[in-house]
Amino acid sequence: MSGHEQSYIAEAFRANWLTTAGANLDGFEREMSARLAGRHTLAVSSGTAALHLVLRYLGVGPGDRVAVSTLTFAGSVFPILYLGAEPVFVDSERQSWNLDPDVLESYLRDAARRDELPKALVLVHLYGQHADVDRIRALCDEFEVALVEDAAESLGATYKGRETGCTADFAILSFNGNKIITTTGGGMIVARSADAIRAMRKWAHQSREPAVEYVHEELGYNYRMSNVLAGIGRGQLTVLDERVAARRAVAARYRDALADIPGVALQPEAEWGTHSRWLSVLLFDPEERPVDPATLVLALEVDDIETRPVWRPMHTQPLFRHARRVGGEVAESLFASGLCLPSSSSLSAAAQDRVIDALRRALTGSLAAAR
Ligand SMILES: *Cc1c(COP(=O)(O)O)cnc(C)c1O
């Protein structure tokens, strides 16, 4: 927390507007909209809920296909299943680790020939780095595939000078506890169209028609955010730029401190934008430094340091063993050789030094030699 949250929460208590309406909800949506090029916004209970509503708005239903980056968290994919549609997993490129436009192009050309085009594409901006959206957007326009940005991990990042969350017609954000700013749990829909937000707002509020008794013409969901949590979000939003700066400083320190170890590099920063470094992620060269990330996780755990492998690609998940995929080898190799490091904006220099020391010992000592 930044310290600014309490005043917004206190105001909600003072006004006795604590649940699903109030000044913090209006303010949070308005303030995020101001940050994101005036796009329309809707605060909801999670990023996953936000994606569910957007895909439904786009008409995704049983029998449809939805293309999605394979290197991501399950929250990018589960809403496709909620709607009875089928995911098609698309591989990454090595420059940003995000969805590969070349792979997408050959997939869409082939799918068009077979009349199997996906209805939508969920484009993930991984670990705080924006995908190469201009090319991807042009392909989606050509093949009439709706484009949704999954900006859950990238709030604060930019693409060619534009903020993440406003490079497509629809985007979703997450304020889960592990994200760069948090409401303890929550999400947001960002859309170019006010009509779209109006429709989704109704669905998120149990599809209540404007009548004194409860009238429902459509299926709805209880996906609302509370006015208390929106107050936390407002306080957090005031420090977003500081958080990005702090995370980038953490990444730069890791880079400098490990620069002399051959075969170890941070996730590259693509030339098209600013990486928020939501997470600092290392990649080991399989020739020069063949380290198994899972072994390293266990070795660091002994020193009470929590690290994680890169997201396990969705096409390798047991749940999706029968799903379609387009490529996947790049995502698999990033999973096989990548490690997510402690990256918090509040990580002290002393704590980070401890991580660096342990990493250096593990990488240059017995662990590396054993392989
Ligand atoms: C966190 C996350 C989500 C889901 O957000 P929740 O608020 O946790 O539901 C979706 N996609 C990605 C890439 C995420 O990292």
The ligand as an SDF file (V2000), in Angstrom:
LIG
                    3D

 15 15  0  0  0  0  0  0  0  0999 V2000
   -3.5390  -12.0720  -13.1930 C   0  0  0  0  0  0  0  0  0  0  0  0
   -3.8500  -12.3480  -14.6190 C   0  0  0  0  0  0  0  0  0  0  0  0
   -5.1570  -12.5200  -15.0910 C   0  0  0  0  0  0  0  0  0  0  0  0
   -6.3530  -12.6530  -14.1960 C   0  0  0  0  0  0  0  0  0  0  0  0
   -6.5930  -11.6200  -13.3430 O   0  0  0  0  0  0  0  0  0  0  0  0
   -7.3710  -11.9050  -11.9380 P   0  0  0  0  0  0  0  0  0  0  0  0
   -7.6710  -10.5230  -11.4770 O   0  0  0  0  0  0  0  0  0  0  0  0
   -6.4100  -12.6400  -11.0730 O   0  0  0  0  0  0  0  0  0  0  0  0
   -8.6020  -12.6730  -12.2740 O   0  0  0  0  0  0  0  0  0  0  0  0
   -5.3600  -12.6760  -16.4420 C   0  0  0  0  0  0  0  0  0  0  0  0
   -4.3430  -12.6990  -17.2980 N   0  0  0  0  0  0  0  0  0  0  0  0
   -3.0660  -12.5750  -16.9020 C   0  0  0  0  0  0  0  0  0  0  0  0
   -1.9800  -12.5890  -17.9290 C   0  0  0  0  0  0  0  0  0  0  0  0
   -2.7600  -12.4110  -15.5500 C   0  0  0  0  0  0  0  0  0  0  0  0
   -1.4870  -12.3400  -15.1460 O   0  0  0  0  0  0  0  0  0  0  0  0
  1  2  1  0
  2  3  1  0
  2 14  2  0
  3  4  1  0
  3 10  2  0
  4  5  1  0
  5  6  1  0
  6  7  2  0
  6  8  1  0
  6  9  1  0
 10 11  1  0
 11 12  2  0
 12 13  1  0
 12 14  1  0
 14 15  1  0
M  END
$$$$
